[in-house]
Amino acid sequence: MSDCIIECHNLETAYAASLNRPILNGINCQIKRGEFVVLLGLNGAGKSTLLRSLVGLIKPVRGEIQINGMTVTPRTLPKIRRDIGMLFQGGGLIRQLSALENVLCGRLGVRTTWQTLLGFPKRDRLLALDLLEQLGLRELAEQKTSKLSGGQQQRVAIARALIQSPQILLADEPITGLDVVASQQVMQTLSHLHTQQGMTIVAVLHDLGIAAKYAQRAIVLDAGRIVYDGICDNLQAQFANASM
Ligand SMILES: Nc1ncnc2c1ncn2[C@@H]1O[C@H](COP(=O)(O)OP(=O)(O)OP(=O)(O)O)[C@@H](O)[C@H]1O
């Protein structure tokens, strides 16, 4: 099995007239299995676009992406997506459903309509409850997610992403809008997945201190290009020349 789990070769996405350039412009990077990488950059640098490209939500106009050695194409996407969990800013939960039901939604991609029509199979429910337990939310399993705090909601979203046992977790601004305590809980959860389960994590963050505390490696984007790729030392300096 190759060491690299994510590879981008000369990745270029569509030209944006408003920017006068492609949104991503010649991205080359390799992420190794089990790495915790943070994606940094000013607003509009292309971080979300890069994450979304990895799961085929954005089609490159040039270059290619390989996940687990497989080139991302419409044919390989269903298999590739089973290996990737995705976490969005704010969690993206269904507010009127319970924490448990939201976690079970992570199984919709692998269950047929018939299999879920009368409720999810018992083993899915047990798995969802187990994940909620691991994330310290077992008592809140039946609670509507609209009643949970921001940090609790984000941990439900992590459980939802984990129910498909992904090898890779992509997190787009997972702590934006959370207070210090909730941010720490979410980052510690990601860190735990990385150290205890060897999960590959790529997270978009804005806080350089938190990035340096949890990630092993930073990739800094500026105007659609990678301008730094390395250890999380002195990240402040990497922003000194970023286009404002
Ligand atoms: N579909 C689109 N059409 C045109 N421009 C787009 C499209 N999607 C994104 N952009 C532009 O591409 C640039 C990069 O967007 P992206 O969301 O990837 O940036 P980001 O680094 O994640 O920014 P932020 O930190 O603000 O979330 C932005 O200037 C955005 O306006």
The ligand as a Gaussian input file, in Angstrom:
#p B3LYP/6-31G(d) Opt

LIG

0 1
 N      -18.509000      28.731000      -7.974000
 C      -17.715000      29.793000      -7.927000
 N      -17.721000      30.708000      -8.924000
 C      -16.907000      31.784000      -8.882000
 N      -16.049000      32.050000      -7.877000
 C      -16.019000      31.176000      -6.870000
 C      -16.828000      29.996000      -6.836000
 N      -16.548000      29.320000      -5.709000
 C      -15.607000      30.024000      -5.061000
 N      -15.288000      31.124000      -5.755000
 C      -14.289000      32.125000      -5.397000
 O      -13.067000      31.421000      -5.296000
 C      -12.285000      31.952000      -4.248000
 C      -11.872000      30.852000      -3.324000
 O      -13.010000      30.411000      -2.571000
 P      -12.860000      29.398000      -1.359000
 O      -14.203000      29.310000      -0.713000
 O      -12.228000      28.141000      -1.822000
 O      -11.843000      30.192000      -0.441000
 P      -11.393000      29.906000       1.044000
 O       -9.911000      29.969000       1.074000
 O      -12.018000      28.663000       1.568000
 O      -11.978000      31.182000       1.770000
 P      -12.638000      31.400000       3.232000
 O      -11.498000      31.409000       4.205000
 O      -13.274000      32.726000       3.096000
 O      -13.635000      30.301000       3.452000
 C      -13.134000      33.037000      -3.580000
 O      -12.709000      34.286000      -4.056000
 C      -14.533000      32.722000      -4.028000
 O      -15.295000      33.905000      -4.154000

